[in-house]
Amino acid sequence: MSADTARTDYVAEFIDGPLEGDFEHRALVGGKPETRVGMMAAVDGLESLFWYDAVEQREVNGQMRVRFKFDADDSDPVEFDQDDND
């Protein structure tokens, strides 16, 4: 069995938005990483739903990594200052 057929998970990297810099191990769905994920997080003590879209997939030391970009339009509104995160 090759490494590709044995793989069951990947690492999601959140590159911007409220979860910028976070990493999470996620299960492959049908052998593939998700193209869109919804993430719950507390912001100022309130639970919020944030949507992220896959923008890049790559291998790092034999591990699949997928980078996700924040979709502010579909996410719960939060006061997120992009200038503080550049």
SULCOR-V398815 format. One line per field, one symbol per residue. phi: phi as a letter, one per 30 degrees, with the letter a starting at -180 (. if undefined). Layout:
phi: ???
This chain:
phi: .ddddddbbbcccccaidceidbadbddciibddcabcbcacbhicdbcccbcdbabacbhicdbbcccdcddccddbdcceddcc
